[in-house]
Amino acid sequence: GLTENGFAVKLTGSAALEGDELKSVEQGMGLAGVISFVLVTVVLIAGLRSLGMMAALIGTLVVGLIWTAAFAIFAVGALNLISVAFAVLFVGLSVDFGIHFTLRAIERSQAGDDWAAALGQGGRGVATSLGLCALTSAIAFFSFLPTAYVGLAELGLIAGSGMVDAFVANLTVLPALLKLLVRKAGPRGGFGRAFDAGEHVLMRRARAVVAVGVLSALIAGWFAAGARFDFDPMNLRDPDAPSMRTLFALADGGHISPYSADILADSRGEAE
């Protein structure tokens, strides 16, 4: 009955702030994941000129991502504000493995092998190099483990294990999907010719492309010159979150200060 009598009831404090922060991160990582998938899909279509190959690579990516997420729940139990970033890292790195495999298989096919044999030769051709890449990437992520910063350590464990998942998926799931979805890596059809035409236009306008790139870099540099380091962690939170609006309202009214510390003392005299 408080609101009926003219009172406003709002929540803030550490629990409410952290809850809203988790919601914000969840939304942000979801958006980042979608953007990553869209951009990867565009790159694959433009580079491989084949819907079947694109679908095989995306399917392999999804399988590896699910494997890594399952490992994270099994090994850690939950994702935190930092370790949730493993998904975007996995998308960017795993698809590289798949591109290398697919291009080697295409190379073998164009050399005269049938598609099934080309996939086998492609796997044998890149297995060692991809294994080395997976190993070095995993070591780089596992180097986060010794830190006492739990979020970063868990990110290292999950992302490092994800490199193993990516390696296995791209040497097992990917060739199986390519066998099912692609008949042969033959001449490009109308789908590929559309991209070829676009490339032809870009090559004829090479100077214009470089000029636009340099101009955009200069404009971006002008904006970036105003970047400053913000040491206030409160500014990392969503200012429109209910808990933040309530906190700022209380601070503006002089009731509380969001920049305070609680320190435990052994006695009242020491506290004073």
PEPE-V630873 format. One record per backbone hydrogen bond with DSSP energy under -0.5 kcal/mol. NH is the residue of the N-H (numbers start at 0). CO is the residue of the C=O. If there is no record, write none. Layout:
BEGIN
nh=NH co=CO
nh=NH co=CO
END
This chain:
BEGIN
nh=4 co=0
nh=4 co=1
nh=5 co=2
nh=6 co=1
nh=9 co=7
nh=16 co=12
nh=17 co=13
nh=18 co=14
nh=19 co=15
nh=20 co=16
nh=21 co=17
nh=22 co=18
nh=23 co=19
nh=24 co=20
nh=25 co=21
nh=26 co=22
nh=27 co=23
nh=28 co=24
nh=29 co=25
nh=30 co=26
nh=31 co=27
nh=32 co=28
nh=33 co=29
nh=34 co=30
nh=35 co=31
nh=36 co=32
nh=37 co=33
nh=38 co=34
nh=39 co=35
nh=40 co=36
nh=41 co=37
nh=42 co=38
nh=43 co=39
nh=44 co=40
nh=45 co=41
nh=46 co=42
nh=47 co=43
nh=48 co=44
nh=53 co=49
nh=54 co=50
nh=55 co=51
nh=56 co=52
nh=57 co=53
nh=58 co=54
nh=59 co=55
nh=60 co=56
nh=61 co=57
nh=62 co=58
nh=63 co=59
nh=64 co=60
nh=65 co=61
nh=66 co=62
nh=67 co=63
nh=68 co=64
nh=69 co=65
nh=70 co=66
nh=71 co=67
nh=72 co=68
nh=73 co=69
nh=74 co=70
nh=75 co=71
nh=76 co=71
nh=83 co=79
nh=84 co=81
nh=85 co=82
nh=86 co=83
nh=88 co=84
nh=89 co=85
nh=90 co=86
nh=91 co=87
nh=92 co=88
nh=93 co=89
nh=94 co=90
nh=95 co=92
nh=96 co=92
nh=97 co=93
nh=98 co=94
nh=99 co=95
nh=100 co=96
nh=101 co=97
nh=102 co=98
nh=103 co=99
nh=104 co=100
nh=105 co=101
nh=106 co=102
nh=107 co=103
nh=108 co=104
nh=109 co=105
nh=110 co=106
nh=111 co=108
nh=112 co=107
nh=117 co=113
nh=118 co=114
nh=119 co=115
nh=120 co=116
nh=121 co=117
nh=122 co=118
nh=123 co=119
nh=124 co=120
nh=125 co=121
nh=126 co=122
nh=129 co=125
nh=130 co=126
nh=131 co=127
nh=132 co=128
nh=133 co=129
nh=134 co=130
nh=135 co=131
nh=136 co=132
nh=137 co=133
nh=138 co=134
nh=139 co=135
nh=140 co=136
nh=141 co=137
nh=142 co=138
nh=143 co=140
nh=144 co=141
nh=146 co=143
nh=149 co=147
nh=152 co=148
nh=153 co=149
nh=154 co=150
nh=155 co=151
nh=156 co=152
nh=157 co=153
nh=158 co=154
nh=159 co=155
nh=160 co=156
nh=161 co=157
nh=162 co=158
nh=162 co=159
nh=163 co=159
nh=164 co=160
nh=165 co=161
nh=166 co=162
nh=167 co=163
nh=168 co=164
nh=169 co=165
nh=170 co=166
nh=170 co=167
nh=171 co=167
nh=171 co=168
nh=172 co=168
nh=173 co=168
nh=175 co=171
nh=176 co=172
nh=177 co=173
nh=178 co=174
nh=179 co=175
nh=180 co=176
nh=181 co=177
nh=185 co=183
nh=192 co=188
nh=193 co=189
nh=194 co=190
nh=195 co=191
nh=196 co=192
nh=197 co=193
nh=198 co=194
nh=199 co=195
nh=200 co=196
nh=201 co=197
nh=202 co=198
nh=203 co=199
nh=204 co=200
nh=205 co=202
nh=208 co=204
nh=209 co=205
nh=210 co=206
nh=211 co=207
nh=212 co=208
nh=213 co=209
nh=214 co=210
nh=215 co=211
nh=216 co=212
nh=217 co=213
nh=218 co=214
nh=219 co=215
nh=220 co=216
nh=221 co=217
nh=222 co=218
nh=223 co=219
nh=224 co=220
nh=225 co=222
nh=226 co=223
nh=230 co=228
nh=232 co=230
nh=234 co=231
nh=235 co=232
nh=236 co=233
nh=238 co=236
nh=240 co=237
nh=244 co=240
nh=245 co=241
nh=246 co=242
nh=247 co=243
nh=248 co=244
nh=249 co=245
nh=250 co=246
nh=251 co=247
nh=252 co=248
nh=253 co=250
nh=254 co=249
nh=255 co=249
nh=259 co=257
nh=262 co=260
nh=270 co=266
nh=271 co=267
END
